Amino acid sequence: MFKDEILENERRRKIYAAVEGSPGIHLRELQRILNMPLTTLEYHLSYMARKKILFAETEGHHKRYYTKPLGPEDKKVLAALRQKRMREIVLIILANGKAKYQLLADLLKLSHSTLSSYLKYLVSNNILVKDKIGYENLYTIRDEDRVAKVLTAYKPSFLDRLVDNALDIWMETHFRKEEPKPT
């Protein structure tokens, strides 16, 4: 069967459109958005995954869905960026180039245990790099180009002005670094 034939079914078309609009979306989030019975949704997702219309990725307790396959590193970045607070952390660091723990705590107004948990996840998934300078931790983005690529590619699914602002700042500073200096 071809993709068009599979998507003739109205429910499958709605599911596909929702996944395309929010790559990396969870099953329960899809259910809330589409207001569809869970078993019906699972049936159609399973069917479309078997036919390679959608791609499913299990991460911990969550199963995420995509309309096209992503590399393992892009999946890690996208999974983190789909969570609002982790996205905010990454965007602050991306916009500033680096950030100290205390700056993040002050800006985000998160408890220290919550912020530490998020940062530990981001570091363990190779999204951030943690450098200890004296008694302070300094965080930087491991691969700015990859993070910017994922943010740019999936920007419509984040619905965040913060994403727009951070991307504008990053692109402005990143391309300014690469411009040849007049001699």
C-alpha positions in Angstrom: 0.0 0.0 0.0 1.2 3.5 -0.7 1.2 6.3 1.8 -1.7 8.1 0.1 -3.9 5.0 0.3 -3.0 4.5 4.0 -3.8 8.1 4.8 -7.2 8.0 3.1 -8.5 6.9 6.5 -9.6 10.1 8.3 -8.2 9.1 11.7 -4.8 8.1 10.2 -4.7 11.4 8.4 -5.3 13.3 11.6 -2.7 11.2 13.5 -0.2 11.7 10.8 -0.8 15.5 10.7 -0.4 15.7 14.5 2.9 13.8 14.5 4.1 15.8 11.6 3.3 19.0 13.5 4.9 17.8 16.7 7.7 15.3 15.9 8.7 13.3 19.0 5.2 13.5 20.5 4.2 10.9 23.1 1.2 8.6 22.9 -0.7 10.3 25.7 -0.1 13.7 24.3 -1.4 12.6 21.0 -4.4 11.2 22.7 -5.1 14.5 24.4 -4.7 16.5 21.2 -6.8 14.2 19.0 -9.4 13.3 21.7 -9.3 9.7 20.4 -9.7 6.5 22.4 -6.4 5.1 23.4 -6.9 1.7 21.9 -7.9 3.2 18.5 -4.9 5.5 18.5 -2.6 2.6 19.4 -4.0 0.5 16.6 -3.5 3.2 13.9 -0.1 4.1 15.2 1.0 0.5 15.1 -0.4 0.0 11.7 1.3 3.1 10.3 4.6 2.1 12.0 4.4 -1.4 10.4 3.8 0.3 7.0 6.8 2.7 7.6 4.6 5.8 7.4 5.5 6.7 11.0 8.5 5.8 13.1 8.3 4.9 16.7 11.1 5.3 19.2 10.9 4.0 22.8 12.8 6.1 25.3 12.5 5.1 28.9 8.8 4.9 29.7 7.8 7.0 26.7 7.2 6.0 23.1 7.8 8.9 20.7 6.5 9.2 17.1 8.1 10.8 14.0 7.2 11.1 10.4 10.7 10.6 9.2 13.6 8.7 10.8 16.1 10.8 12.8 19.6 10.0 13.8 20.2 8.9 17.4 21.8 12.2 18.4 19.0 14.2 16.8 16.5 12.1 18.7 18.2 12.8 22.0 18.3 16.6 21.3 14.6 16.6 20.1 13.5 14.5 23.1 15.1 17.1 25.5 13.8 20.1 23.6 10.2 18.8 23.7 10.3 19.4 27.4 9.7 23.1 28.2 12.1 23.6 31.1 14.9 21.7 29.4 14.3 23.7 26.2 14.5 26.9 28.3 17.9 25.8 29.8 19.3 24.9 26.4 18.0 28.1 24.8 19.5 30.3 27.6 22.9 28.6 27.1 22.6 28.8 23.3 21.8 32.5 23.4 24.7 33.3 25.9 27.2 30.7 24.6 27.7 29.5 28.2 25.9 29.8 31.6 26.8 29.2 35.2 24.5 27.1 37.4 23.5 30.2 39.5 22.5 32.2 36.4 20.2 29.4 35.3 18.8 29.0 38.8 18.1 32.8 39.0 16.5 33.0 35.5 14.4 29.9 35.6 13.4 30.1 39.3 13.6 26.4 39.7 14.4 24.5 42.9 18.1 23.4 43.0 17.2 19.7 42.9 15.0 20.2 39.8 17.5 22.2 38.0 20.3 19.8 38.9 18.1 16.9 37.6 17.5 18.6 34.3 21.2 19.5 33.9 22.3 16.0 34.8 20.0 14.6 32.1 21.2 17.1 29.5 24.9 16.3 30.3 24.4 12.6 30.3 22.7 12.7 26.9 25.6 14.7 25.5 23.6 17.8 24.8 25.5 20.0 27.4 29.1 20.0 28.6 29.7 20.7 32.3 33.1 22.3 33.3 34.0 22.9 36.9 35.7 26.2 37.4 36.7 26.5 41.0 33.5 26.0 43.0 31.2 26.8 40.1 29.8 24.7 37.2 29.8 26.3 33.8 27.6 24.8 31.1 28.0 25.0 27.3 26.3 23.3 24.4 28.3 20.3 23.1 27.2 20.6 19.5 25.6 24.0 18.8 25.1 23.3 15.1 23.1 20.1 15.9 20.9 21.8 18.5 20.3 24.8 16.2 19.5 22.4 13.3 17.0 20.5 15.4 15.5 23.8 16.7 15.2 25.2 13.2 13.8 22.0 11.7 11.2 21.5 14.4 10.6 25.1 15.4 6.8 25.0 14.5 6.3 22.2 17.0 7.6 24.2 19.9 5.3 27.2 19.7 7.7 29.3 21.7 8.9 32.9 21.2 11.9 31.9 23.3 12.9 29.6 20.5 12.7 32.4 17.9 14.7 34.8 20.1 17.4 32.3 21.0 17.8 31.2 17.4 18.0 34.8 16.1 20.7 35.5 18.7 22.6 32.3 18.0 22.5 32.8 14.2 23.6 36.4 14.5 26.6 35.6 16.8 27.5 32.3 15.0 27.6 33.9 11.6 29.4 36.9 12.9 32.2 34.6 14.2 32.6 33.1 10.8 32.8 36.3 8.8 36.4 37.2 7.7 37.8 40.1 9.6 39.0 43.1 7.5 42.7 43.5 7.3 
